[in-house]
């Protein structure tokens, strides 16, 4: 089967610099099955000191992520002769060297060693199994220190394993001798255009009419079996571009758009936004298994929304002149929080979630944020400002210290904003009007335009005048004992707890391979008995349970997840729950004072109130 490429034009956010020659970048991924990628780069230079940067702060990652620790065999040459280099004392991502007199370029070569299996999590942007590779160009290049390096131009090529096919937003120029050469591209566009490749690849155009010519999904899977797309999923994918256009308006911030989806059990799960594509990764049979499809229902919509919010429009303090300067992330509750809300809506509007599943999703989100007791001392915007420290923190103690809550709490916050607008205007306006005005003026090409909080407030006031500054100050900038739930309550529903979990809760719990009892006794535990997060002031916390302990027995019987669930449910009549836990070399029985039985979140219809949520998730297209 011939190789293929998906043509998309380069970024126009920063014009190319006037440079005598393009930087030549040659990537040899032919040995990617053994986790090695070879890099050769020829950089035009003048004699004298040169600083080379390995990219560190990549847009969309919100913290330093470069794989500098996995770079080996790093060598610099001029005129075929090795020249000395030295790592910067203050910044390990910077290499300093001196170009000898008479040299007009330097050659940089190195190997990138990829993590084994899913090791390293989403920290690693370039990942591979023996059959699938997602390559992010920031991992396989260095660039010279300049005032405006994003406009540097590159001639990039990649060599893939024999018979592999690929998809990318870059425009191919030539394919010869197993190597793909791409048209001249700026550094910004190159780093913004990941490449997905594999032995088993399928292209699925999505969208009706013109939308079907502009949008596509590229699937690369460890096996042919995972390339099957169920009819219902395909139907929802086909609706997604049209629903996005109905939300943001017909003007697009891209020429065309490609969803890259790597399917493997040997690479970490991820979703990373780019201007004209998104880097998505799921398990090998995620499209085939109903439970995994449902768990990933918001992935495509979320990353797609980022084309408007996060890529085209971006907090001004997150737009940097290079990839070395730290981004100021305090407005991530807009960048990610609003995107999370709109992604949830588009999942429902396109049919990836049913209306009932969308409500169940909200119930789980509301319950999860209610259990975050750290909200009493840590405001939401602090989780955004500290995002670079929180993204890679463990799940233990998240209720006591908060995590990247601007995602989930952002969903509740912006639902509340939407419902407030609908209520105030008696249904005449909604957050859709804000989105069309604020994000809907794309030029059909990928550019970047900054915004600040005042811009957001002004745009909201143009839709529904209100003291939005005071509203956000109350919801975002100060600690609050309870999450924003008025979007649910004023939307005609209420958060309730019942003895039976929703189907979505059961699905998520099953995929997590453990038991989620945070809404009853106050902790989660793996199938092996390892205690995860413990909710402060819950029955579990008061009894002395802590993350990292391992449950050995439940009420005197060997631990099993079903036994634990049954014992918690029985507390409603027995009032007894004793857990024998191992902590290091020590054992202790913890008696929980709890009589509430099984307790799972769901939304219940509020009597006498209009069902606004039904309008929120109602499709806008036929």
C-alpha positions in Angstrom: 0.0 0.0 0.0 1.5 3.4 -1.0 2.4 5.9 1.7 0.1 8.8 2.0 0.1 12.3 3.5 -2.6 14.7 4.5 -2.0 18.1 3.0 -2.4 21.1 5.3 -0.6 24.4 5.0 1.9 25.8 7.4 1.3 28.2 10.2 1.2 31.9 9.5 1.4 33.1 13.1 5.0 34.4 12.7 6.6 35.2 9.3 9.8 33.4 8.4 13.1 35.2 9.2 15.3 36.2 6.3 17.9 33.5 6.5 20.5 32.6 3.9 19.5 28.9 4.0 16.9 26.7 5.6 17.9 24.5 8.4 18.1 20.9 7.2 16.5 18.4 9.5 16.7 14.7 8.8 15.0 12.2 11.1 15.6 8.5 10.7 12.9 6.5 12.5 13.6 3.3 10.7 14.7 1.7 14.0 11.8 3.0 16.0 10.7 -0.5 16.8 13.8 -0.8 19.1 13.1 2.7 20.6 15.8 4.6 18.8 15.4 7.6 16.5 18.5 9.1 14.7 18.7 12.9 14.0 20.9 14.9 11.7 20.6 18.6 11.5 22.6 21.2 9.4 22.2 24.7 10.8 23.5 27.8 8.9 25.7 29.9 11.2 28.4 32.5 11.3 31.7 32.0 13.2 31.6 32.7 16.9 29.6 31.7 19.9 26.3 29.8 19.3 23.7 28.7 21.8 21.5 25.8 20.7 18.1 25.3 22.4 16.3 21.9 22.9 12.6 23.0 23.0 11.2 22.9 26.5 7.9 24.8 26.9 5.7 23.4 24.1 2.3 25.1 23.6 -0.5 23.0 24.9 1.6 21.2 27.5 1.6 23.9 30.1 4.9 22.8 31.7 8.5 21.8 30.5 8.3 18.5 28.8 11.3 18.0 26.4 13.0 14.6 26.4 16.5 16.1 26.9 17.4 13.3 29.4 16.9 10.7 26.6 19.2 12.4 24.1 22.4 10.5 23.5 25.4 10.6 21.1 25.1 14.4 20.9 27.8 15.7 18.6 28.5 19.0 16.9 30.8 19.3 13.8 31.9 22.1 11.5 33.6 21.3 8.2 33.5 17.6 9.1 35.5 18.2 12.3 34.1 17.8 15.8 33.9 21.0 17.9 33.6 21.1 21.7 30.2 21.9 23.3 29.2 22.6 26.8 25.8 22.5 28.5 24.6 25.7 30.1 25.0 25.7 33.9 21.6 27.2 34.5 19.6 25.6 31.8 20.2 21.9 30.8 18.1 22.5 27.6 20.8 24.8 26.2 24.1 23.8 24.6 26.8 26.3 24.0 29.6 26.0 21.4 31.9 28.2 19.3 31.8 27.9 15.5 35.4 28.1 14.0 36.4 30.8 11.6 35.5 30.1 8.0 32.5 27.8 8.8 29.1 28.7 7.4 27.2 25.9 9.1 27.3 23.3 11.8 26.1 19.7 11.8 24.4 18.4 14.9 23.7 14.7 15.3 22.1 12.8 18.1 19.9 9.9 18.9 16.6 10.0 20.8 16.0 7.0 23.1 12.3 6.4 23.5 10.7 5.3 26.8 9.8 1.6 27.1 6.1 0.8 27.0 3.8 3.4 28.6 6.7 4.5 30.9 6.8 8.3 31.6 3.2 9.0 30.9 2.1 11.9 28.8 5.4 13.7 29.7 6.9 12.1 26.6 5.6 13.5 23.4 7.4 11.1 20.9 6.3 7.6 21.7 6.3 4.3 19.9 5.3 0.6 19.9 6.7 -1.9 17.4 3.8 -1.0 15.1 2.9 2.7 15.8 4.8 5.9 16.3 3.7 9.4 17.2 6.6 11.8 16.6 6.6 15.4 17.9 9.3 17.4 16.1 10.3 19.3 19.3 11.9 16.0 20.5 14.1 15.6 17.4 15.7 19.1 16.9 17.6 21.9 18.3 17.5 25.5 17.2 19.8 28.5 17.5 19.2 31.2 20.0 17.7 34.2 18.2 15.4 37.1 19.1 12.5 35.5 17.1 13.4 31.9 16.4 9.8 30.7 15.7 10.1 32.0 12.1 13.2 30.0 11.3 12.6 27.8 8.2 13.3 24.1 8.0 13.6 21.5 5.3 12.4 18.5 7.2 12.6 14.8 6.2 11.7 11.6 7.9 12.6 8.0 7.1 10.0 5.4 8.3 10.2 1.7 8.7 9.5 -0.3 5.5 5.8 -0.4 4.5 4.8 2.1 7.2 2.3 4.8 6.2 1.8 8.2 7.9 -0.4 11.2 8.5 0.5 14.8 9.4 -0.5 18.4 8.9 2.7 19.1 7.0 2.7 19.3 3.2 4.8 16.5 1.6 7.2 17.6 -1.2 8.8 14.4 -2.3 8.9 10.7 -1.3 11.9 8.8 -2.4 13.9 5.8 -1.2 11.7 5.4 1.8 12.2 9.0 2.9 9.5 11.7 3.0 10.5 15.3 2.4 8.2 18.1 3.5 7.8 21.5 2.0 9.6 24.4 3.7 8.1 25.1 7.1 8.7 27.4 10.0 9.9 26.2 13.3 6.6 27.1 14.8 4.6 25.2 12.2 6.9 22.2 12.4 6.6 21.8 16.2 2.8 22.4 15.8 2.5 19.5 13.4 3.1 16.0 14.9 3.4 13.0 12.7 1.6 9.7 13.2 2.9 6.6 11.5 2.4 2.9 11.6 2.1 -0.4 9.9 -1.7 -0.5 10.1 -3.2 2.9 9.0 -6.6 4.0 7.9 -7.9 7.4 6.9 -11.6 8.3 7.7 -12.9 11.6 6.1 -15.5 13.0 8.4 -18.2 15.7 8.1 -21.0 16.3 5.6 -20.5 18.2 2.3 -17.6 20.7 2.4 -16.8 19.6 6.0 -16.0 16.2 4.7 -13.3 17.6 2.5 -11.7 19.6 5.4 -11.8 17.1 8.3 -10.4 13.6 8.6 -9.3 11.0 11.2 -6.0 9.2 10.7 -5.9 5.9 12.6 -2.7 4.0 13.3 -3.0 0.8 15.3 -0.9 -2.1 16.6 -3.3 -4.5 14.7 -5.8 -4.2 11.9 -8.5 -5.2 14.3 -8.5 -1.8 16.0 -9.1 0.1 12.8 -12.8 -0.8 12.8 -15.0 2.2 13.6 -18.6 1.4 14.8 -21.3 2.9 12.7 -22.6 5.0 15.7 -19.1 6.4 16.3 -18.6 7.2 12.7 -22.0 9.0 12.6 -21.0 11.1 15.6 -17.6 11.9 14.1 -19.4 13.0 10.9 -21.6 15.4 13.0 -18.7 16.9 15.0 -17.4 19.4 12.4 -20.9 20.7 11.7 -21.7 21.1 15.4 -18.5 23.0 15.9 -19.3 25.3 13.0 -22.8 25.9 14.5 -21.1 26.8 17.8 -18.2 29.0 16.6 -19.5 30.2 13.2 -18.4 29.3 9.7 -15.1 31.1 9.8 -12.4 28.6 10.7 -9.0 29.1 12.3 -7.4 26.4 10.1 -7.3 25.4 6.4 -8.3 21.8 7.2 -8.1 19.6 10.3 -6.7 16.1 11.0 -7.4 14.0 14.1 -4.4 11.8 14.6 -5.3 8.8 16.7 -2.6 6.3 17.7 -4.1 3.0 19.1 -1.7 0.9 21.2 -1.5 -0.6 24.6 2.2 0.2 24.7 2.1 4.0 24.5 0.7 6.4 27.1 -2.8 7.8 26.7 -2.9 11.5 25.7 -4.7 14.3 23.9 -2.6 17.3 22.8 -3.9 20.2 20.7 -2.4 21.8 17.6 -3.7 24.4 15.1 -4.6 22.0 12.3 -4.4 18.6 14.0 -4.5 16.9 17.4 -2.3 14.2 18.8 -4.6 11.6 20.4 -3.7 8.2 21.8 -5.9 5.4 23.1 -5.7 1.7 23.8 -5.4 -0.7 20.8 -9.1 -1.7 20.8 -10.5 1.6 22.2 -12.8 2.0 19.2 -13.9 -1.6 19.3 -14.8 -1.8 23.0 -17.9 0.1 24.0 -16.6 0.9 27.5 -13.4 2.5 26.2 -15.2 4.4 23.5 -17.5 5.9 26.1 -14.6 6.8 28.4 -13.0 8.7 25.5 -16.1 10.3 24.2 -15.0 13.9 25.0 -11.4 13.4 23.7 -11.9 14.5 20.0 -14.4 17.3 20.9 -12.1 18.7 23.5 -9.0 18.8 21.3 -11.0 20.1 18.4 -12.4 23.0 20.5 -8.7 23.9 21.2 -8.3 24.9 17.5 -10.4 28.0 18.5 -9.6 28.3 22.2 -6.0 27.7 23.0 -4.5 27.8 19.5 -6.2 30.6 17.6 -7.2 32.6 20.7 -4.8 32.1 23.6 -4.1 33.9 26.9 -1.6 36.6 26.0 0.7 35.6 28.9 1.0 32.2 27.3 2.3 33.4 24.0 6.1 33.4 24.1 8.8 34.3 21.5 10.5 31.0 21.9 10.2 27.6 23.5 12.5 28.3 26.5 10.6 31.0 28.3 8.0 29.8 31.0 4.4 30.5 30.2 2.2 32.3 32.7 -0.7 29.9 33.0 -3.2 31.6 35.4 -5.9 31.8 32.8 -6.0 28.1 32.1 -9.4 28.1 33.7 -10.5 29.8 30.5 -8.1 28.1 28.1 -8.7 24.5 29.4 -11.8 25.0 31.6 -14.0 26.6 28.9 -12.6 24.0 26.4 -13.6 21.2 28.8 -17.1 22.5 29.0 -17.5 23.0 25.2 -15.9 19.7 24.5 -18.5 18.0 26.8 -21.3 19.8 25.0 -20.0 18.9 21.5 -19.7 15.3 22.6 -23.4 15.3 23.5 -24.4 17.4 20.5 -22.6 15.2 18.1 -23.9 12.0 19.7 -20.7 10.6 21.2 -22.6 10.9 24.5 -26.3 10.5 25.0 -28.2 13.2 26.9 -28.4 10.9 29.9 -24.7 10.1 29.7 -23.9 13.8 29.5 -25.8 14.3 32.8 -24.1 11.4 34.4 -20.7 12.9 33.3 -21.8 16.2 35.0 -22.8 14.3 38.2 -19.5 12.6 38.5 -17.7 15.9 37.8 -19.7 17.7 40.5 -19.2 14.9 43.0 -15.5 14.8 42.3 -15.1 18.6 42.8 -17.3 18.4 46.0 -14.8 15.9 47.4 -11.9 18.3 46.8 -11.6 19.7 50.3 -8.4 21.7 49.5 -10.7 24.1 47.8 -11.2 25.6 51.3 -7.7 27.0 51.2 -6.7 27.0 47.6 -8.6 29.0 44.9 -9.2 27.7 41.4 -6.9 30.1 39.7 -4.0 28.9 41.9 -4.3 25.5 40.4 -3.9 27.2 37.0 -1.0 29.3 38.1 0.7 26.2 39.6 -0.2 24.0 36.7 3.5 23.2 35.8 3.9 21.6 39.3 0.5 19.8 39.4 0.3 18.1 36.0 2.8 15.4 36.9 1.8 15.1 40.6 0.5 11.7 41.8 -3.2 11.0 42.4 -2.5 10.5 46.1 -3.7 13.4 48.3 -5.3 15.3 45.4 -8.4 16.0 47.5 -6.2 17.5 50.2 -4.0 19.6 47.9 -6.0 19.9 44.6 -4.9 18.8 41.2 -5.4 20.5 37.7 -8.9 21.2 38.7 -9.3 24.0 36.2 -10.4 21.2 33.8 -13.3 19.6 35.8 -14.2 22.7 37.8 -14.0 24.7 34.6 -16.8 22.5 33.2 -19.0 23.4 36.1 -18.0 27.0 36.1 -18.7 27.6 32.4 -22.0 25.6 32.6 -23.0 28.1 35.3 -22.0 31.0 33.1 -24.0 29.5 30.2 -27.1 28.9 32.4 -26.8 32.4 33.9 -26.9 33.9 30.4 -29.8 31.8 29.2 -31.8 32.6 32.4 -31.0 36.4 32.2 -32.0 36.6 28.5 -34.9 34.3 28.9 -33.3 31.9 26.4 -32.6 34.4 23.8 -28.8 34.2 24.3 -26.3 31.6 25.4 -22.6 31.0 25.6 -22.8 30.1 22.0 -23.2 33.8 21.2 -20.1 34.5 23.2 -18.1 31.8 21.4 -19.2 33.0 17.9 -18.1 36.6 18.7 -14.9 35.8 20.6 -13.5 32.8 18.7 -15.4 32.9 15.4 -13.3 35.3 13.4 -10.7 32.9 12.1 -9.0 33.6 8.8 -8.9 30.1 7.4 -5.3 29.9 8.4 -3.5 29.1 11.7 -2.7 32.4 13.4 -2.4 33.3 17.1 -4.3 36.1 18.8 -3.9 36.8 22.5 -6.6 37.7 25.1 -6.8 38.6 28.7 -9.5 38.4 31.3 -10.8 41.9 30.5 -11.3 40.8 26.9 -13.3 37.8 28.1 -15.4 40.0 30.4 -16.1 42.6 27.7 -17.2 39.9 25.3 -19.6 38.3 27.9 -21.0 41.8 28.7 -21.8 42.2 25.0 -23.9 39.1 25.2 -25.5 39.6 28.6 -24.5 42.5 30.8 -23.5 41.5 34.3 -20.8 42.2 36.9 -18.7 39.3 35.4 -15.6 40.6 37.0 -17.1 40.2 40.5 -18.5 36.8 39.5 -15.2 35.4 38.4 -13.4 36.9 41.4 -15.8 35.0 43.7 -15.7 31.8 41.7 -12.1 31.7 40.7 -9.9 33.9 42.8 -10.9 33.1 46.4 -11.2 29.8 48.3 -14.7 28.3 48.3 -16.0 25.4 50.3 -18.4 24.3 47.5 -17.9 24.0 43.7 -20.0 26.1 41.3 -23.2 24.0 41.1 -25.7 26.6 40.0 -25.4 25.6 36.4 -26.9 22.3 37.5 -29.5 23.6 40.0 -30.6 26.5 37.8 -30.5 24.1 34.8 -33.4 22.2 36.3 -31.5 19.4 38.0 -29.8 18.6 41.4 -26.9 16.5 42.5 -28.1 13.4 44.3 -26.6 10.2 45.6 -28.2 6.7 45.2 -27.3 3.2 46.1 -26.8 2.1 42.5 -24.1 3.6 40.3 -24.9 5.0 36.8 -23.7 3.0 33.8 -21.1 5.6 33.1 -19.8 5.5 36.7 -19.5 1.7 36.4 -17.7 2.0 33.1 -15.2 4.4 34.4 -14.7 2.4 37.6 -14.1 -0.7 35.6 -11.5 0.9 33.3 -9.7 2.2 36.4 -9.5 -1.4 37.6 -10.5 -0.6 41.1 -13.2 0.7 43.4 -14.3 4.3 43.8 -15.8 4.8 47.2 -15.0 8.5 47.5 -18.6 9.5 47.7 -19.4 7.1 50.6 -16.5 6.1 52.9 -14.1 8.5 51.2 -11.4 6.6 49.4 -10.5 4.8 46.2 -8.6 1.5 46.0 -7.1 -0.6 43.2 -8.0 -4.1 42.4 -4.9 -5.2 44.3 -6.0 -3.3 47.4 -3.7 -0.3 47.1 -5.4 2.8 48.6 -5.3 5.8 46.3 -6.8 9.2 47.2 -8.4 9.7 50.6 -11.0 12.5 51.1 -10.1 14.7 54.1 -12.6 14.4 57.0 -14.2 11.4 55.5 -14.9 8.2 57.5 -11.8 6.7 55.9 -9.6 9.6 56.8 -10.9 9.8 60.4 -10.2 6.1 60.8 -6.5 6.6 59.8 -6.4 5.3 56.2 -3.9 7.0 54.0 -2.8 6.8 50.3 -0.2 4.0 49.8 -1.6 1.6 52.4 -2.7 -1.8 51.1 -6.0 -3.4 52.2 -5.5 -7.0 53.4 -9.0 -7.8 54.8 -12.5 -6.5 55.0 -14.5 -7.3 58.1 -12.2 -10.2 58.8 -12.3 -11.7 55.2 -9.5 -11.5 52.6 -9.8 -8.3 50.6 -11.6 -8.4 47.2 -13.2 -5.5 45.4 -16.7 -7.2 45.4 -16.3 -8.0 49.2 -15.5 -4.3 49.9 -18.4 -3.0 47.9 -20.8 -5.4 49.6 -19.4 -4.5 53.0 -19.9 -0.7 52.4 -23.4 -1.3 51.1 -24.2 -3.4 54.3 -23.2 -0.5 56.6 -26.6 0.9 56.2 -27.9 -2.0 58.4 -24.8 -3.4 60.1 -23.0 -0.1 60.9 -19.7 -2.0 60.8 -16.8 -1.7 58.5 -13.3 -2.9 59.6 -10.4 -2.8 57.2 -7.1 -4.5 57.9 -4.4 -2.5 56.2 -0.7 -3.0 55.6 1.6 0.1 55.8 5.2 -0.8 55.1 6.1 -3.6 57.5 3.2 -2.8 59.8 -0.4 -3.9 60.0 -3.4 -2.2 61.6 -7.2 -2.6 61.7 -9.1 0.6 60.9 -12.7 0.8 62.1 -14.7 3.2 60.0 -17.6 5.0 61.7 -20.0 5.0 58.8 -23.6 4.0 58.4 -24.5 5.5 55.0 -24.3 2.4 52.8 -23.4 2.6 49.1 -23.5 6.1 47.7 -23.1 7.0 44.0 -23.6 10.4 42.3 -26.3 11.1 39.7 -28.4 14.0 38.6 -32.1 14.1 39.5 -34.7 16.3 37.9 -35.8 19.2 40.1 -39.5 19.6 40.4 -41.0 22.7 38.9 -37.9 23.8 37.1 -37.3 24.1 33.4 -34.9 21.6 31.9 -32.2 24.0 30.7 -29.6 21.3 30.4 -31.7 19.7 27.6 -31.2 22.9 25.6 -27.5 23.1 26.5 -26.8 19.7 24.9 -29.4 19.8 22.1 -27.8 19.4 18.6 -27.7 22.4 16.4 -27.5 20.5 13.1 -29.8 18.0 11.6 
